[in-house]
């Protein structure tokens, strides 16, 4: 194995362990509040480690393929960890906690600074555009009656947009569109299975995060295939 592959394996193992420990903490339900009215145990821990490790692999490979700079990797490793926590919490209580989204989102944006300095190719402008575009879209959906997104989704959107835009416009477009596609398919499936009703609140955070990772991992290939077709 080359040093890069050893580093990739090390990151995956380390973040997988962190993801597992995070799952054990989440399993205590400490994030629940009275207003959540959650029923039953919070969830099972087994998937948190593998998910975080898998996202870590996607993050490292995608960032190095795009930039060749390890300085950009930490931001996306933090996003991998954040994704695991947000998916768990939103599926359980249909809420993205401000106390998790805001400080971690701020840390993600700060981590883009050294990444932008290392690449020195104007990626900060893409991050700014991404934050404005994705943040604006979700803000509009949050304002419009029946938009289907909550305050946590609106707060998370500019952070995801900045990260996607930093990687490239193709990643931003595919990541944003994939979130809506995943959310729509999931909602249709739940309705078909009669797990929810037309007025039920559906957790949208997982779809946002999954869509973002589709953009990170395969945004360029997907957009190229669509344009070629």
Order of alpha helices (4+ residues) and beta strands (2+ residues): alpha-alpha-alpha-alpha-alpha-alpha-alpha-alpha
